[in-house]
Amino acid sequence: MTTPLNHLSTARLYSSLKSSAAIIAATLAAGAMLAAEHDDQALLGRLKDSKHSLADGITQSQKENGVAISAKFEMKGETLMLSVYTAKAGLEKDAEQNVLIELIGDAAKASWTPETEVFEDKKHLTRSAMQLTLVQLSKLTLSDAVKKAEAAQPGTVYSVIPAVKDGNAVYDIKVATAQGKTVELTVDGKTGKTSR
């Protein structure tokens, strides 16, 4: 015959489960942070192999694919990739009336010949629609933000992503220093003020 758990043992069990869940969550978060740091270190180690700057990718992308709304270097396996998101119809059209695209290609090749993907999945559409809106709210273009970061911090700009800070449209920018470290900057989309 089984005996029902009394109130005290149920409370202990619940407390133990909560503690276990917290430990698991903390372990997973720490693992994700370590993986992100490892990915960043791999990326920083490979930036020197790029034949193109972020500014080059932005300029090339905008020739035929609309306005750039974010850009970054990233690793795809062992390959250093340059990725630029664009809004084909430009800043005059909102996300619903636009075509949101990623151009991505091997940055270590002499000629950057990116593949083009028109976004149709929810995750990429949501992200790129938000980025388009933030660029529309800014007085600075993506290229302007990169120039501001280059003037403020020596190194290689390897990521420029629109974001919201204190209710304002900003650009979050990552710069790789000569020592292989990352400096994170924020460029205000309206004033151009750069801060760490």
Contacts in CASP RR format, 6 or more apart in sequence:
PFRMAT RR
TARGET T0000
AUTHOR 0000-0000-0000
METHOD contacts of the structure
MODEL  1
MTTPLNHLSTARLYSSLKSSAAIIAATLAAGAMLAAEHDDQALLGRLKDS
KHSLADGITQSQKENGVAISAKFEMKGETLMLSVYTAKAGLEKDAEQNVL
IELIGDAAKASWTPETEVFEDKKHLTRSAMQLTLVQLSKLTLSDAVKKAE
AAQPGTVYSVIPAVKDGNAVYDIKVATAQGKTVELTVDGKTGKTSR
5 13 0 8 1.000
39 75 0 8 1.000
40 182 0 8 1.000
42 75 0 8 1.000
43 73 0 8 1.000
43 74 0 8 1.000
43 75 0 8 1.000
43 80 0 8 1.000
43 158 0 8 1.000
44 158 0 8 1.000
44 176 0 8 1.000
44 180 0 8 1.000
44 181 0 8 1.000
44 182 0 8 1.000
45 180 0 8 1.000
46 75 0 8 1.000
46 80 0 8 1.000
46 108 0 8 1.000
47 73 0 8 1.000
47 80 0 8 1.000
47 156 0 8 1.000
47 158 0 8 1.000
47 176 0 8 1.000
49 80 0 8 1.000
49 107 0 8 1.000
49 108 0 8 1.000
50 73 0 8 1.000
50 80 0 8 1.000
50 82 0 8 1.000
50 107 0 8 1.000
50 108 0 8 1.000
51 107 0 8 1.000
51 108 0 8 1.000
51 109 0 8 1.000
51 110 0 8 1.000
51 112 0 8 1.000
52 82 0 8 1.000
52 107 0 8 1.000
52 112 0 8 1.000
53 156 0 8 1.000
53 157 0 8 1.000
54 71 0 8 1.000
54 72 0 8 1.000
54 73 0 8 1.000
54 82 0 8 1.000
54 146 0 8 1.000
54 157 0 8 1.000
54 158 0 8 1.000
54 159 0 8 1.000
54 160 0 8 1.000
55 143 0 8 1.000
55 146 0 8 1.000
55 147 0 8 1.000
55 157 0 8 1.000
56 112 0 8 1.000
57 71 0 8 1.000
57 82 0 8 1.000
57 84 0 8 1.000
57 103 0 8 1.000
57 112 0 8 1.000
58 68 0 8 1.000
58 71 0 8 1.000
58 84 0 8 1.000
58 142 0 8 1.000
58 143 0 8 1.000
58 146 0 8 1.000
59 143 0 8 1.000
60 112 0 8 1.000
61 68 0 8 1.000
61 71 0 8 1.000
61 84 0 8 1.000
61 86 0 8 1.000
61 103 0 8 1.000
61 114 0 8 1.000
62 68 0 8 1.000
62 86 0 8 1.000
65 86 0 8 1.000
65 88 0 8 1.000
65 101 0 8 1.000
65 103 0 8 1.000
65 116 0 8 1.000
66 86 0 8 1.000
66 87 0 8 1.000
66 88 0 8 1.000
66 89 0 8 1.000
66 90 0 8 1.000
67 86 0 8 1.000
67 87 0 8 1.000
67 90 0 8 1.000
67 91 0 8 1.000
67 135 0 8 1.000
67 141 0 8 1.000
67 142 0 8 1.000
68 84 0 8 1.000
68 85 0 8 1.000
68 86 0 8 1.000
68 141 0 8 1.000
68 142 0 8 1.000
68 143 0 8 1.000
69 85 0 8 1.000
69 86 0 8 1.000
69 87 0 8 1.000
69 100 0 8 1.000
69 128 0 8 1.000
69 131 0 8 1.000
69 132 0 8 1.000
69 134 0 8 1.000
69 135 0 8 1.000
69 142 0 8 1.000
69 162 0 8 1.000
70 84 0 8 1.000
70 85 0 8 1.000
70 128 0 8 1.000
70 131 0 8 1.000
70 142 0 8 1.000
70 160 0 8 1.000
70 161 0 8 1.000
70 162 0 8 1.000
71 82 0 8 1.000
71 83 0 8 1.000
71 84 0 8 1.000
71 85 0 8 1.000
71 142 0 8 1.000
71 159 0 8 1.000
71 160 0 8 1.000
72 82 0 8 1.000
72 83 0 8 1.000
72 158 0 8 1.000
72 159 0 8 1.000
72 160 0 8 1.000
72 161 0 8 1.000
72 174 0 8 1.000
73 80 0 8 1.000
73 81 0 8 1.000
73 82 0 8 1.000
73 83 0 8 1.000
73 107 0 8 1.000
73 158 0 8 1.000
73 159 0 8 1.000
74 81 0 8 1.000
74 83 0 8 1.000
75 81 0 8 1.000
76 104 0 8 1.000
79 106 0 8 1.000
79 108 0 8 1.000
80 106 0 8 1.000
80 107 0 8 1.000
80 108 0 8 1.000
81 104 0 8 1.000
81 105 0 8 1.000
81 106 0 8 1.000
81 107 0 8 1.000
82 104 0 8 1.000
82 105 0 8 1.000
82 106 0 8 1.000
82 107 0 8 1.000
82 112 0 8 1.000
82 114 0 8 1.000
83 102 0 8 1.000
83 103 0 8 1.000
83 104 0 8 1.000
83 105 0 8 1.000
84 102 0 8 1.000
84 103 0 8 1.000
84 104 0 8 1.000
84 114 0 8 1.000
85 100 0 8 1.000
85 101 0 8 1.000
85 102 0 8 1.000
85 128 0 8 1.000
85 131 0 8 1.000
86 100 0 8 1.000
86 101 0 8 1.000
86 102 0 8 1.000
86 103 0 8 1.000
87 93 0 8 1.000
87 95 0 8 1.000
87 98 0 8 1.000
87 99 0 8 1.000
87 100 0 8 1.000
87 101 0 8 1.000
87 128 0 8 1.000
87 132 0 8 1.000
87 135 0 8 1.000
88 98 0 8 1.000
88 99 0 8 1.000
88 100 0 8 1.000
88 101 0 8 1.000
89 97 0 8 1.000
89 98 0 8 1.000
89 99 0 8 1.000
90 98 0 8 1.000
91 132 0 8 1.000
91 135 0 8 1.000
91 136 0 8 1.000
94 132 0 8 1.000
94 133 0 8 1.000
94 136 0 8 1.000
95 125 0 8 1.000
95 128 0 8 1.000
95 129 0 8 1.000
95 132 0 8 1.000
95 133 0 8 1.000
98 132 0 8 1.000
99 118 0 8 1.000
100 118 0 8 1.000
100 119 0 8 1.000
100 124 0 8 1.000
100 125 0 8 1.000
100 128 0 8 1.000
100 129 0 8 1.000
100 132 0 8 1.000
101 116 0 8 1.000
101 117 0 8 1.000
101 118 0 8 1.000
101 119 0 8 1.000
102 116 0 8 1.000
102 117 0 8 1.000
102 119 0 8 1.000
102 124 0 8 1.000
102 128 0 8 1.000
103 114 0 8 1.000
103 115 0 8 1.000
103 116 0 8 1.000
104 114 0 8 1.000
104 115 0 8 1.000
104 117 0 8 1.000
105 112 0 8 1.000
105 113 0 8 1.000
105 114 0 8 1.000
105 115 0 8 1.000
106 112 0 8 1.000
119 125 0 8 1.000
119 128 0 8 1.000
130 162 0 8 1.000
131 161 0 8 1.000
131 162 0 8 1.000
134 162 0 8 1.000
134 163 0 8 1.000
134 164 0 8 1.000
134 169 0 8 1.000
134 170 0 8 1.000
135 141 0 8 1.000
135 142 0 8 1.000
135 162 0 8 1.000
135 169 0 8 1.000
137 169 0 8 1.000
137 189 0 8 1.000
138 162 0 8 1.000
138 169 0 8 1.000
138 171 0 8 1.000
138 189 0 8 1.000
138 190 0 8 1.000
139 189 0 8 1.000
139 190 0 8 1.000
139 192 0 8 1.000
140 148 0 8 1.000
140 171 0 8 1.000
140 187 0 8 1.000
140 189 0 8 1.000
140 190 0 8 1.000
140 192 0 8 1.000
142 160 0 8 1.000
142 171 0 8 1.000
144 192 0 8 1.000
145 160 0 8 1.000
145 171 0 8 1.000
145 173 0 8 1.000
145 187 0 8 1.000
145 189 0 8 1.000
145 192 0 8 1.000
146 157 0 8 1.000
146 160 0 8 1.000
146 173 0 8 1.000
148 187 0 8 1.000
148 192 0 8 1.000
148 194 0 8 1.000
149 157 0 8 1.000
149 160 0 8 1.000
149 171 0 8 1.000
149 173 0 8 1.000
149 175 0 8 1.000
149 185 0 8 1.000
149 187 0 8 1.000
149 194 0 8 1.000
150 157 0 8 1.000
150 175 0 8 1.000
151 194 0 8 1.000
152 185 0 8 1.000
152 194 0 8 1.000
153 175 0 8 1.000
153 177 0 8 1.000
153 183 0 8 1.000
153 185 0 8 1.000
154 177 0 8 1.000
154 178 0 8 1.000
155 175 0 8 1.000
155 176 0 8 1.000
155 177 0 8 1.000
155 178 0 8 1.000
156 175 0 8 1.000
156 176 0 8 1.000
157 173 0 8 1.000
157 174 0 8 1.000
157 175 0 8 1.000
158 174 0 8 1.000
158 175 0 8 1.000
158 176 0 8 1.000
159 172 0 8 1.000
159 173 0 8 1.000
159 174 0 8 1.000
160 171 0 8 1.000
160 172 0 8 1.000
160 173 0 8 1.000
161 171 0 8 1.000
161 172 0 8 1.000
161 173 0 8 1.000
162 169 0 8 1.000
162 170 0 8 1.000
162 171 0 8 1.000
162 172 0 8 1.000
163 169 0 8 1.000
163 170 0 8 1.000
163 171 0 8 1.000
163 172 0 8 1.000
163 186 0 8 1.000
164 170 0 8 1.000
165 186 0 8 1.000
168 188 0 8 1.000
168 189 0 8 1.000
168 190 0 8 1.000
169 189 0 8 1.000
169 190 0 8 1.000
170 186 0 8 1.000
170 187 0 8 1.000
170 188 0 8 1.000
170 189 0 8 1.000
171 186 0 8 1.000
171 187 0 8 1.000
171 189 0 8 1.000
172 184 0 8 1.000
172 185 0 8 1.000
172 186 0 8 1.000
173 184 0 8 1.000
173 185 0 8 1.000
173 186 0 8 1.000
173 187 0 8 1.000
174 182 0 8 1.000
174 183 0 8 1.000
174 184 0 8 1.000
174 185 0 8 1.000
175 182 0 8 1.000
175 183 0 8 1.000
175 184 0 8 1.000
175 185 0 8 1.000
176 182 0 8 1.000
177 183 0 8 1.000
183 196 0 8 1.000
184 196 0 8 1.000
185 194 0 8 1.000
185 195 0 8 1.000
185 196 0 8 1.000
186 194 0 8 1.000
186 195 0 8 1.000
186 196 0 8 1.000
187 193 0 8 1.000
187 194 0 8 1.000
188 194 0 8 1.000
188 195 0 8 1.000
END
